[in-house]
């Protein structure tokens, strides 16, 4: 008596191969493992950068060099040297701390994952991590620090004070609109140190 397999071959029917399902399941499993490890690493990074030692190291470095940075499209040669020193100092500290927590950790592999996901990730942690491999993110970090040091950031939480910058302020204070509100159409005023409005039209 012939077997079913022989019958299938006789009918020209090939036995089905399900091995591709095993490959697909393995790929999904590997992807999940990578995501889990990435999330674990991010959790450790968050703990490390909140630590006083990291905050001190980063702040001292930025205090040392922030005056070198200008908010222009031109990049000075010294920026490259500063970035190299930053990576050696800050990334090494982060690498050492992560290796203590995750034996076998690879900063190179982790940085590669960050760059692959840079368009998907948000938040201060990811912005800080990008400063290691993305020079523009590094420069932007320094410019923000410089603006904060020089008091050029607008903190709306501290309240808004509108101050007239025209003729001692009396003219604008008397400009009451039809509905009782103050009209600023003909005033130049200052919002936390920044000037807005063109003032009265010069004739």
Residue pairs with C-beta under 8 A, 6 or more apart in sequence:
2 10
5 15
8 14
8 15
34 113
38 110
38 113
40 102
41 98
41 102
41 105
41 110
42 125
44 97
44 98
44 101
44 102
45 94
45 98
45 125
45 129
46 125
48 54
48 94
48 97
48 98
49 55
49 58
49 94
49 125
49 128
53 93
54 93
54 94
54 97
57 89
57 90
57 93
58 90
61 85
61 86
61 89
61 90
62 141
62 142
62 145
65 82
65 142
66 142
66 145
66 146
66 149
67 146
68 76
68 78
68 79
68 82
69 79
69 139
69 142
69 143
69 146
70 76
71 143
75 135
75 139
79 135
79 139
83 135
83 138
86 131
86 138
87 132
90 132
91 107
91 132
94 107
95 105
95 107
98 105
98 107
98 110
99 105
111 129
111 132
111 133
114 121
114 126
114 129
114 130
114 133
115 133
115 134
118 126
118 130
118 134
127 137
127 141
128 141
130 137
131 137
131 138
131 141
132 138
144 153
147 153
151 193
152 193
154 191
154 192
154 194
155 192
158 192
160 191
160 192
161 191
161 192
162 184
162 189
162 190
162 191
163 169
163 189
163 190
164 170
164 171
164 172
164 173
164 187
164 188
164 189
165 187
165 188
165 189
165 190
165 195
165 199
166 172
166 187
166 188
166 199
166 200
171 186
171 187
172 182
172 184
172 186
172 187
172 189
173 182
175 182
175 183
175 184
175 185
175 186
175 187
176 182
176 183
177 183
184 197
186 199
186 200
186 201
187 197
187 199
188 195
188 196
188 197
188 198
188 199
189 195
189 196
189 197
190 196
